[in-house]
Amino acid sequence: MPFNYKQPKLRGELRNARLNSTVVEDGITKPMAQRHVKEILENEYGISVTTDYISKVERGERDPSIEMAIAWSKIVGLETEVAFGPIKKLSNP
């Protein structure tokens, strides 16, 4: 059966990796929240995004751009294809 790109993709690995990552705020180590991912994407990678969009990506309802997928994977320490699944061919040779 061919891969159905229209079907929502469960991205539990992505969400779990985020929750297992930590940030330090006011001297306290905390699990990484969606707002932290948003701030890092914006401040370190120049990618503007909302926490609502981050939530939809984690639930598999939206697909991020290639640039966002690569940056997000680096933030949570996962290989891009582990976090987001196989990358579609963008064009035919």
C-alpha positions in Angstrom: 0.0 0.0 0.0 1.5 3.4 -0.9 2.2 5.9 1.8 -0.8 8.3 2.3 0.6 11.8 2.8 -3.0 13.1 3.5 -3.5 10.9 6.6 -2.4 12.6 9.8 1.0 11.3 11.0 1.4 10.6 14.6 4.6 12.2 15.8 4.9 10.9 19.3 8.7 10.7 19.0 8.8 14.5 18.3 6.6 15.4 21.3 8.4 12.9 23.6 11.8 14.3 22.6 10.6 17.8 23.3 9.3 16.9 26.7 12.5 15.0 27.5 14.6 18.1 26.5 15.1 20.7 29.2 15.5 24.5 29.4 16.6 26.6 32.4 14.4 29.5 33.3 15.1 31.6 36.4 17.6 29.0 37.6 15.1 26.2 37.4 15.4 23.3 34.9 12.1 22.6 33.2 10.8 20.3 30.4 10.8 22.1 27.1 7.4 23.6 26.3 6.0 24.4 22.8 6.7 28.1 23.5 10.4 27.3 24.0 10.5 25.6 20.6 8.8 28.7 19.1 11.3 31.0 20.7 14.3 29.0 19.6 13.0 28.6 16.1 12.5 32.4 15.9 15.7 33.6 17.8 18.2 31.1 16.5 16.9 30.1 13.1 14.8 33.1 12.0 11.7 30.9 11.5 8.4 32.5 12.7 5.8 30.1 14.0 2.9 30.0 16.5 2.5 27.6 19.3 -0.8 26.5 17.7 1.1 25.5 14.6 3.7 23.6 16.7 0.8 21.7 18.3 -0.7 20.8 14.9 2.7 19.6 13.7 3.1 17.4 16.8 -0.4 16.0 16.2 0.4 15.3 12.6 -2.2 17.7 11.3 0.4 19.9 9.5 3.8 19.4 7.9 6.6 21.9 8.6 8.8 23.3 5.9 12.1 21.4 5.3 14.0 24.2 7.0 11.7 24.1 10.0 11.9 20.3 10.2 15.7 20.3 10.2 15.9 23.1 12.8 13.2 21.5 15.0 15.0 18.1 14.9 18.2 19.8 16.0 16.5 21.5 18.9 15.1 18.2 20.3 18.1 16.1 19.3 16.4 13.7 16.8 17.2 12.8 13.2 14.9 14.6 10.9 13.4 11.5 9.4 12.8 10.0 12.9 10.9 13.1 14.0 9.0 13.7 10.8 9.0 10.6 8.7 10.4 10.1 5.2 10.9 13.3 3.2 8.8 13.4 0.1 10.4 13.9 -3.3 10.0 17.5 -4.3 10.4 17.0 -8.0 10.8 14.2 -10.6 14.3 13.8 -12.0 
